[in-house]
């Protein structure tokens, strides 16, 4: 099983978020860096994968975008039996 913890504390933009996702999850070079592409890549995972996401509680644009991304992760988890997603509270 692949286990990944995603920490977006240093992400200031949507592009930063997608760069972190692409690198941490090994997405292909053609990854579209948007929420639709994220869903597609998550539902295409064929190896059991557990993803922990460190939540942000600030009012930044990045935090707002991550709240949208959380829904994508949960929808992909429902679709893909190889995917488990959990959320970690900020410390």
KOLDO-533227 format. One record per atom (N, C-alpha, C): residue in one letter; x, z, y. Coordinates in pm, whole numbers, plus 50000, padded with zeros to 5 digits. Layout:
N
AXZY
...
END
This chain:
91
X500845000049881
X500005000050000
X500885000050125
X500494991950220
X501154991550350
X500485001950439
X501295010050507
X500765020050600
X501395017650737
X500545016550839
X501005013550974
X500325023051072
X501115028651163
X500575036351274
X500805028251400
X499745025451472
X499835017651596
X499765027151715
X500795026751797
X500845035051916
X500915025752037
X499905026552120
X499815017752236
X500105025052367
X500795036252360
X501035044252481
X501855036752584
X502675027352542
X503515019652635
X502885006152673
X501705003452621
X501044990552649
X500274991352781
X500574982052869
X499904981753000
X498934970053013
X499054960052926
X498234948052937
X497714944052800
X496754934852800
X496244929452674
X497374922652596
X498234915552667
X499364908752601
X500284918952534
X500524930352599
X501344940952538
X500694945652408
X499404947552412
X498674952252294
X498824942252180
X498624929552209
X498714919452104
X500144917652054
X501114919652139
X502524919152094
X502804930251994
X502294942252025
X502464953551933
X501774950651801
X500544945551806
X499804942351684
X500534931951600
X500984921351666
X501654910451595
X502904915451523
X503704923351593
X504934928251532
X504664938551423
X503814948351451
X503584959251356
X502874954651229
X501984944851244
X501194940351129
X501714927351068
X502774921851124
X503364909851067
X502474897651077
X501734896451186
X500864884851204
X501704872251221
X501154860751183
X501924848151191
X502194843851335
X503124834751350
X503494829651482
X502294823451555
X501354818051481
X500204811551544
X499084821351581
X499334834451566
X498354844651603
X497894842151747
X496604841251769
X496044837151897
X496014847552007
X496414859751977
X496494870652076
X495194872652153
X494104873552078
X492804877152134
X492024884452024
X490864889852058
X490124898051961
X489584889951844
X489234877351866
X488784868951754
X489924866551655
X491114863951707
X492274861851620
X492624874751547
X492484886151615
X492734899051549
X491804900851430
X490534898251451
X489564899351341
X489944890151225
X490274877751257
X490634868251153
X491844873051073
X492874877851140
X494074882451070
X493794894950987
X492974904051040
X492664916250966
X491824913250842
X490904904050853
X490074900850737
X490804892150635
X491924886150676
X492734878150584
X493744886550505
X493934899350540
X494894907750468
X494514908550321
X495464906250233
X495204906650090
X495934918050019
X496754925150092
X497444936850038
X496764949250097
X496574959650013
X495964971850063
X496754976950183
X496044979050293
X496674982550419
X495884993650487
X496575004450524
X495985015350601
X496575014850741
X495705014450840
X496135013450979
X495615025551056
X496535033051111
X496185044151199
X496385039851343
X495405042451426
X495465038251565
X495455050651654
X496495052251734
X496575063151830
X495685059651949
X494645067351969
X493705064552077
X494285068452212
X493785061952316
X494155065252454
X492905070052525
X493065080152606
X491915085752678
X491985083352829
X492925075252874
X493045072853017
X492045062053062
X492035059253190
X491105049653247
X491745036053276
X492855033253212
X493565020753237
X492825008853177
X493194996953224
X492644984653166
X493014983453018
X494234987652984
X494684987052845
X493824995952757
X493495007852805
X492655016952726
X491255011052707
X490725004852809
X489404998452798
X489434987152695
X490494979352697
X490634968352601
X490774973852459
X491504984752444
X491664990852311
X490344995952257
X489455000552343
X488145004952295
X487374993052237
X487514981252297
X486904969152240
X487564965652107
X488874966852102
X489614963551980
X489234972851865
X488924985351896
X488514994751791
X487304989551715
X486354983651786
X485174978051721
X485574966651628
X486544958651670
X487034947651587
X487664953251459
X488474963651472
X489084969851355
X488024974951259
X487004981551311
X485954986951225
X485134975851159
X484844965151232
X484124953851173
X484954947251063
X486254945651087
X487134939750986
X487234948650863
X487254961750886
X487314971150773
X486084969750684
X484924967650744
X483704965750666
X483764952950582
X484424942750635
X484504929750570
X485594929050463
X486684936150484
X487864934750397
X488084947450315
X487904946850183
X488094958750100
X489554963350091
X490474955350139
X491894958950137
X492324966550262
X491394968650354
X491734974450484
X491084988050502
X491874997750544
X491375011050582
X491905014050722
X491005018150811
X491375020850949
X491005035250982
X491905042151051
X491585055551099
X492145057251239
X491555066451312
X491905068551452
X492505082351469
X493575082951547
X494265095451573
X494025099551718
X493745112151740
X493555117051877
X494885117551949
X494865115152079
X496125116052154
X496625130452155
X497935131752158
X498505145252154
X498665150852293
END
